[in-house]
Each structure stands twice: as structure tokens, then as C-alpha cells.
Amino acid sequence: MFKNKHVIIAMIVAPILSILAWIAVGQFTGEQPQPAKPGETYPLVEKSNCRYNSGSCDLENEDFRLRLTLQQGVTGPEFLLSSSHALEGAVLAVGDAGSAPAPAAMRATDGQGLEWRIVLAEVPAPGQRIRLVAQAGGSSYFADAATTFLQPADG
């Protein structure tokens, strides 16, 4: 069986062709990214740095990216929201997983809408969640993120 060169070549080529066919079908029939439509809402995905004490949390939807970091401001702890696109507004709420806290408006600090801040009464506790809504280009982007990235490192 393995003495025939045609069988050996077929055993090498067949898996390669099947993988290439799988990729090609995904490219032609898979969901293609569409531009955001004004008036629509889109979810933001928590990236992996939100799940460990990294100091920042990246939220994404295709090419729309937000980064949330906690800084010590003059009046206490504050969230800094950095955006890849100019935002028209942003609101943020911090609360327990089952609660529905009232959101507070963030304020733009750079004049271009790429950097937003909000002063917090205290650093969020480990079990709390961050709920964020940002508006850009007439569309709304929302996220629900854990506060794990804010917690101090163990040891």
C-alpha cells in the first residue's frame, strides 16, 4: 500500500486540500463585517485583560475599541475611557451583578471626544460590574464588564 507513490501523494495532499476548502468556504459564505448603522445598538466584547488584574479593560466590536482604566485623580479614583473613534457621549454605572444602578455621564477631557473621565466615590469592589454605553456616529455601543482588572495583584 505505501509502495505506490500515488497513494503516498494522495495521503499528503488530501488533508491540505480539505483545510484549504474549509477556509475558502468560510471566507465566501461567512458573515462579513458591516458598517455600523445610525440608531442601532451594538455589544462590545470584553477582551482577556478584563479577566485578570491587568489595570485596564479593552472592549471591542470589530474596529470600534474602548479602553477603560482606573486612575487616581485629584478628587479621588476616576475612570479614564480611551476610544478609537470620537464619541458623542458616554455613560457609566458601577454596581452589583443583580442591581440596576443609575448611570452617570462621563465628561470629555481632550476636546476631540477620544478621552472621557468620570470621578468615582470609591474603587469598585471585586464582585461589582461596570456597565457602559458609548455613542459614536449615531450608534450606541454597550458593555458589561467585570471589575477584576481593577483588583490589586495577589502577593
TAUR-V541081 format. One record per residue. N is the residue number from 0. RES is the residue in one letter. NEAR is the number of other ideal C-beta (glycine too) atoms within 8 Angstrom. Layout:
BEGIN
N&RES&NEAR ; N&RES&NEAR
END
This chain:
BEGIN
0&M&4 ; 1&F&5 ; 2&K&3 ; 3&N&7 ; 4&K&5 ; 5&H&6 ; 6&V&9 ; 7&I&9 ; 8&I&8 ; 9&A&8 ; 10&M&7 ; 11&I&8 ; 12&V&8 ; 13&A&8 ; 14&P&7 ; 15&I&8 ; 16&L&8 ; 17&S&8 ; 18&I&8 ; 19&L&8 ; 20&A&8 ; 21&W&8 ; 22&I&8 ; 23&A&8 ; 24&V&8 ; 25&G&8 ; 26&Q&7 ; 27&F&6 ; 28&T&5 ; 29&G&6 ; 30&E&3 ; 31&Q&4 ; 32&P&5 ; 33&Q&5 ; 34&P&4 ; 35&A&10 ; 36&K&7 ; 37&P&7 ; 38&G&5 ; 39&E&8 ; 40&T&7 ; 41&Y&11 ; 42&P&8 ; 43&L&13 ; 44&V&8 ; 45&E&12 ; 46&K&9 ; 47&S&5 ; 48&N&10 ; 49&C&13 ; 50&R&8 ; 51&Y&7 ; 52&N&9 ; 53&S&8 ; 54&G&7 ; 55&S&9 ; 56&C&14 ; 57&D&11 ; 58&L&17 ; 59&E&10 ; 60&N&9 ; 61&E&5 ; 62&D&4 ; 63&F&13 ; 64&R&9 ; 65&L&16 ; 66&R&11 ; 67&L&13 ; 68&T&10 ; 69&L&10 ; 70&Q&8 ; 71&Q&5 ; 72&G&9 ; 73&V&2 ; 74&T&5 ; 75&G&9 ; 76&P&11 ; 77&E&13 ; 78&F&13 ; 79&L&11 ; 80&L&17 ; 81&S&8 ; 82&S&15 ; 83&S&7 ; 84&H&8 ; 85&A&8 ; 86&L&14 ; 87&E&8 ; 88&G&8 ; 89&A&12 ; 90&V&10 ; 91&L&14 ; 92&A&11 ; 93&V&11 ; 94&G&9 ; 95&D&7 ; 96&A&6 ; 97&G&3 ; 98&S&6 ; 99&A&3 ; 100&P&8 ; 101&A&4 ; 102&P&9 ; 103&A&8 ; 104&A&8 ; 105&M&13 ; 106&R&7 ; 107&A&10 ; 108&T&6 ; 109&D&7 ; 110&G&4 ; 111&Q&7 ; 112&G&11 ; 113&L&10 ; 114&E&11 ; 115&W&13 ; 116&R&12 ; 117&I&12 ; 118&V&8 ; 119&L&11 ; 120&A&3 ; 121&E&6 ; 122&V&7 ; 123&P&9 ; 124&A&6 ; 125&P&6 ; 126&G&6 ; 127&Q&11 ; 128&R&11 ; 129&I&15 ; 130&R&13 ; 131&L&17 ; 132&V&12 ; 133&A&13 ; 134&Q&11 ; 135&A&14 ; 136&G&7 ; 137&G&7 ; 138&S&13 ; 139&S&9 ; 140&Y&16 ; 141&F&12 ; 142&A&14 ; 143&D&8 ; 144&A&13 ; 145&A&9 ; 146&T&14 ; 147&T&10 ; 148&F&15 ; 149&L&9 ; 150&Q&8 ; 151&P&4 ; 152&A&5 ; 153&D&3 ; 154&G&2
END
